[in-house]
Structures are given as C-alpha cells and as structure tokens.
Amino acid sequence: MKLQPDQSDVQTISAYGPGWVGVGTDKITHSVIISSRGERIVWAPRRFEDLDAAHFEQLAQVRAEVVIFGSGTRIRFPLAAWLQPLMARRIGIETMDTPAACRTYNILAQEGRDVAVALLLELPAGPAGSAATIRE
C-alpha cells in the first residue's frame, strides 16, 4: 500500500510489505524505531521471540509521548515486565501488527503528536504478501 500524507516535515512511512518498510525513498529491511522528530534507529530484534526487556528500555530512551509497537506479521503482546521502563517515564504504548502500526504512526505523526513506532520487520512464514502503499 502506498502512503501519501498531506504536506508535512514529519518523517512518515511511505509504504510497507513483508519484511520491509519505506520511509521516504529509503527501503528498510531490518527492525527499526522511527520517531516523528526524525530519528531512525536500528532495532536489534529480528523476531518476536528475540525480544527482551533491554529492547523496551531502548524504546523508553526515545522519550516519545507514545510508542506504537508493531509486533510483526500478527499481533503479539510483550510481557508486562518489559514495559516498566516506558511506564516509569509515563510513556504510553500500543501494540498492533506491523502494518497497522505503520498506518497508526502516520496518523499520529501527521497530527503533530510526539510519537515513535518500533517495527519488527519479520518475513511471513507462508507465501510473500503484496506491498502496500498508505493513502490518507
């Protein structure tokens, strides 16, 4: 799906597909943290099973108002104990599958919210799906 946001200086996700996400003209093929303030940080976990508390501490360091966690090809919730660094800093977190996280991040970023998205960019187990461009 192709994303076409209104004119804005905010960093948005332009497209996504199985195992990748587009930010502007860049195609990212590794898990990543993207913020509405322009940060783009390589995120180490490749699969949901790789996650641990340190990954959520890294999210807390971004210091966004809210973090959207894209849990991969399907929705999976992190352990409550992993969320302590975010809760201690009063940072909200929402969990959804990665495609929904891309769309939600764009909406909040376009509204001027201080938001970050952490995306697990897993390859699907079955046949590869099609690319999506986000339209708003």
Residue frames as qw, qx, qy, qz and C-alpha x, y, z in Angstrom:
[[0.000, 0.892, 0.453, 0.000, 0.00, 0.00, 0.00],
 [0.417, 0.348, -0.018, 0.839, 1.37, 3.45, -0.86],
 [0.273, -0.715, -0.448, 0.461, 1.15, 6.22, 1.72],
 [0.288, 0.492, 0.208, 0.795, 0.59, 9.78, 0.57],
 [0.294, -0.604, -0.505, 0.543, 0.46, 12.09, 3.59],
 [0.118, 0.974, 0.185, 0.062, -0.51, 15.76, 3.46],
 [0.456, 0.643, -0.289, 0.543, 2.43, 18.13, 3.09],
 [0.658, -0.748, 0.056, -0.065, 4.43, 17.92, 6.28],
 [0.233, 0.723, -0.619, 0.201, 8.01, 17.96, 7.50],
 [0.705, -0.376, 0.524, -0.296, 7.30, 14.97, 9.76],
 [0.092, 0.334, -0.914, -0.210, 9.03, 11.69, 8.95],
 [0.792, 0.088, 0.261, -0.545, 6.34, 9.26, 7.77],
 [0.501, -0.072, 0.843, 0.181, 6.16, 5.73, 6.43],
 [0.367, 0.415, -0.344, -0.758, 5.55, 5.80, 2.69],
 [0.807, 0.144, -0.437, -0.371, 4.97, 2.08, 2.05],
 [0.446, -0.424, 0.756, -0.223, 5.39, -1.36, 3.60],
 [0.817, 0.208, -0.439, -0.310, 5.47, -5.01, 2.64],
 [0.952, -0.294, -0.077, 0.040, 6.59, -8.37, 4.01],
 [0.814, -0.218, -0.003, 0.539, 9.94, -7.79, 5.75],
 [0.388, 0.143, 0.104, 0.904, 10.36, -4.12, 4.75],
 [0.007, -0.857, -0.425, 0.291, 9.10, -0.60, 5.26],
 [0.450, 0.494, 0.190, 0.719, 9.62, 2.54, 3.19],
 [0.251, -0.791, -0.243, 0.502, 10.50, 5.88, 4.76],
 [0.175, 0.772, -0.264, -0.550, 10.61, 8.49, 2.05],
 [0.700, 0.540, -0.407, -0.231, 12.67, 6.92, -0.72],
 [0.011, -0.473, 0.858, -0.199, 14.55, 4.56, 1.66],
 [0.862, -0.129, -0.385, -0.304, 13.61, 0.88, 1.88],
 [0.256, -0.551, 0.686, -0.399, 14.39, -0.50, 5.35],
 [0.793, 0.043, -0.563, -0.226, 14.71, -4.29, 5.72],
 [0.425, 0.000, -0.749, 0.507, 15.62, -4.57, 9.40],
 [0.351, -0.742, -0.559, 0.121, 13.61, -3.90, 12.54],
 [0.281, 0.347, -0.012, 0.895, 13.59, -0.19, 13.23],
 [0.149, -0.694, -0.506, 0.491, 12.44, 2.58, 15.56],
 [0.215, 0.448, 0.331, 0.802, 11.13, 5.67, 13.76],
 [0.141, -0.576, -0.518, 0.616, 10.10, 8.88, 15.51],
 [0.242, 0.872, 0.401, 0.143, 8.11, 11.88, 14.42],
 [0.238, -0.904, 0.172, 0.310, 11.12, 14.00, 15.45],
 [0.524, 0.747, -0.389, -0.122, 13.17, 12.45, 12.63],
 [0.352, -0.516, 0.779, -0.052, 15.02, 9.72, 14.50],
 [0.900, 0.231, -0.278, -0.242, 15.58, 6.41, 12.74],
 [0.320, -0.594, 0.714, -0.188, 17.26, 3.79, 14.94],
 [0.581, 0.166, -0.781, -0.159, 18.23, 0.24, 14.03],
 [0.701, -0.379, 0.346, -0.495, 16.38, -2.09, 16.42],
 [0.049, -0.443, 0.894, 0.046, 18.13, -5.42, 17.08],
 [0.582, 0.087, 0.767, -0.256, 15.28, -7.95, 17.40],
 [0.167, 0.168, -0.720, -0.652, 14.54, -9.81, 14.16],
 [0.458, -0.327, -0.766, -0.312, 11.61, -11.85, 15.50],
 [0.559, -0.649, -0.044, -0.515, 9.15, -11.52, 18.36],
 [0.924, -0.297, -0.200, 0.133, 10.95, -14.38, 20.11],
 [0.614, 0.276, -0.230, 0.703, 14.15, -12.27, 20.20],
 [0.183, -0.761, -0.019, -0.622, 12.59, -9.53, 22.34],
 [0.592, -0.324, -0.576, 0.462, 13.60, -8.86, 25.93],
 [0.264, -0.853, -0.326, 0.310, 13.46, -6.05, 28.50],
 [0.410, -0.394, 0.233, 0.789, 16.52, -4.28, 27.03],
 [0.201, 0.348, 0.608, 0.685, 14.66, -3.66, 23.75],
 [0.185, -0.823, -0.501, -0.195, 11.88, -1.83, 25.59],
 [0.458, -0.673, -0.055, 0.578, 14.45, 0.17, 27.60],
 [0.351, -0.014, 0.435, 0.829, 15.79, 1.32, 24.23],
 [0.017, -0.649, -0.598, -0.471, 12.27, 2.44, 23.28],
 [0.371, -0.831, -0.348, 0.226, 11.99, 4.40, 26.53],
 [0.484, -0.374, 0.143, 0.778, 15.22, 6.26, 25.66],
 [0.222, 0.429, 0.512, 0.711, 13.50, 7.75, 22.59],
 [0.057, -0.355, -0.458, 0.813, 11.28, 9.68, 25.05],
 [0.183, -0.287, -0.551, -0.762, 8.22, 9.97, 22.84],
 [0.499, -0.158, 0.260, -0.811, 4.77, 10.75, 24.22],
 [0.882, 0.065, 0.333, -0.327, 3.50, 7.41, 22.90],
 [0.058, -0.407, 0.852, 0.323, 5.19, 4.37, 21.34],
 [0.870, 0.227, -0.004, -0.438, 3.45, 2.11, 18.87],
 [0.369, -0.391, 0.836, 0.114, 4.86, -1.42, 18.88],
 [0.754, 0.365, -0.308, -0.450, 4.43, -3.27, 15.58],
 [0.668, -0.382, 0.622, -0.145, 4.73, -6.89, 16.71],
 [0.220, -0.214, 0.867, 0.391, 5.33, -8.40, 13.27],
 [0.230, -0.090, -0.746, -0.618, 3.00, -10.28, 10.95],
 [0.490, -0.561, -0.620, -0.246, 0.43, -10.80, 13.70],
 [0.297, -0.741, 0.192, -0.570, -0.44, -9.09, 16.96],
 [0.775, -0.195, -0.518, 0.305, 1.52, -10.37, 19.97],
 [0.316, -0.906, 0.011, -0.282, 1.81, -8.59, 23.29],
 [0.394, 0.479, -0.615, 0.488, 5.11, -8.04, 25.14],
 [0.565, -0.372, -0.657, 0.332, 5.49, -9.24, 28.71],
 [0.256, -0.924, -0.227, -0.168, 4.26, -6.67, 31.21],
 [0.668, -0.590, 0.074, 0.447, 7.64, -6.64, 32.98],
 [0.576, 0.180, 0.322, 0.729, 9.31, -5.46, 29.76],
 [0.069, 0.778, 0.364, 0.508, 7.14, -2.34, 29.74],
 [0.528, -0.690, -0.300, 0.392, 8.41, -0.99, 33.09],
 [0.415, -0.182, 0.120, 0.883, 10.94, 1.46, 31.56],
 [0.026, -0.429, -0.478, -0.766, 8.15, 3.02, 29.48],
 [0.440, -0.726, -0.511, -0.139, 5.71, 3.18, 32.38],
 [0.562, -0.486, -0.226, 0.629, 8.35, 4.72, 34.66],
 [0.216, -0.119, 0.208, 0.947, 8.73, 7.59, 32.16],
 [0.384, 0.546, 0.467, -0.580, 4.94, 7.85, 31.67],
 [0.207, 0.337, -0.619, -0.679, 5.23, 6.87, 28.00],
 [0.794, 0.203, 0.317, -0.478, 2.14, 5.23, 26.55],
 [0.060, -0.292, 0.877, 0.378, 2.48, 2.10, 24.44],
 [0.791, 0.289, 0.164, -0.514, 0.08, 0.48, 22.00],
 [0.346, -0.241, 0.867, 0.267, 0.63, -2.92, 20.41],
 [0.746, 0.497, 0.158, -0.414, -0.62, -3.94, 16.97],
 [0.840, 0.175, 0.365, 0.362, 0.62, -5.89, 13.96],
 [0.423, -0.290, 0.249, 0.822, 3.27, -4.10, 11.92],
 [0.141, 0.430, 0.548, 0.703, 1.04, -2.96, 9.01],
 [0.283, -0.833, -0.456, -0.131, -1.48, -1.41, 11.46],
 [0.532, -0.618, -0.075, 0.574, 1.39, 0.19, 13.39],
 [0.375, 0.064, 0.366, 0.849, 2.67, 1.86, 10.19],
 [0.060, -0.629, -0.527, -0.568, -0.74, 3.37, 9.44],
 [0.460, -0.803, -0.368, 0.091, -1.38, 4.48, 13.02],
 [0.551, -0.372, 0.036, 0.746, 2.07, 6.05, 13.36],
 [0.241, 0.280, 0.398, 0.839, 1.46, 8.15, 10.24],
 [0.241, -0.760, -0.489, -0.354, -1.88, 9.42, 11.52],
 [0.552, -0.746, -0.219, 0.301, -0.45, 10.44, 14.90],
 [0.531, -0.193, 0.181, 0.805, 2.69, 11.96, 13.38],
 [0.131, 0.464, 0.456, 0.748, 0.58, 13.99, 10.93],
 [0.365, -0.820, -0.410, -0.162, -1.47, 15.29, 13.88],
 [0.095, 0.778, -0.334, 0.524, 1.74, 16.70, 15.37],
 [0.835, -0.534, 0.058, -0.120, 1.99, 14.13, 18.16],
 [0.014, -0.683, 0.725, -0.081, 5.38, 13.20, 19.62],
 [0.947, 0.003, 0.203, -0.250, 5.17, 9.55, 18.59],
 [0.014, 0.533, -0.820, -0.210, 7.58, 6.73, 17.84],
 [0.938, 0.116, -0.041, -0.325, 6.97, 3.38, 16.20],
 [0.287, -0.485, 0.823, 0.064, 9.02, 0.25, 16.86],
 [0.821, 0.334, -0.150, -0.438, 8.59, -2.19, 13.98],
 [0.595, -0.236, 0.756, 0.134, 9.50, -5.86, 13.91],
 [0.551, 0.557, -0.337, -0.522, 10.09, -6.46, 10.21],
 [0.573, -0.141, 0.808, -0.003, 9.69, -10.22, 10.01],
 [0.318, 0.176, -0.705, -0.609, 9.31, -12.15, 6.82],
 [0.797, -0.067, 0.149, -0.581, 5.99, -14.02, 6.74],
 [0.541, -0.233, 0.808, -0.007, 6.13, -17.81, 7.11],
 [0.675, 0.444, 0.589, -0.014, 3.96, -18.50, 4.05],
 [0.520, 0.494, 0.380, 0.585, 3.98, -17.09, 0.52],
 [0.241, -0.156, -0.094, 0.953, 5.10, -13.47, 0.37],
 [0.176, 0.771, 0.552, -0.265, 2.29, -10.95, 0.54],
 [0.415, 0.673, 0.270, 0.550, 1.97, -7.90, -1.62],
 [0.301, -0.007, -0.211, 0.930, 3.33, -4.46, -0.92],
 [0.075, -0.810, -0.579, 0.058, 1.03, -1.80, 0.43],
 [0.221, 0.323, 0.014, 0.920, 1.00, 1.93, -0.15],
 [0.139, -0.546, -0.641, 0.521, -0.55, 4.01, 2.56],
 [0.016, 0.495, 0.357, 0.792, -3.11, 6.61, 1.49],
 [0.139, -0.383, -0.608, 0.682, -4.55, 9.11, 3.86]]
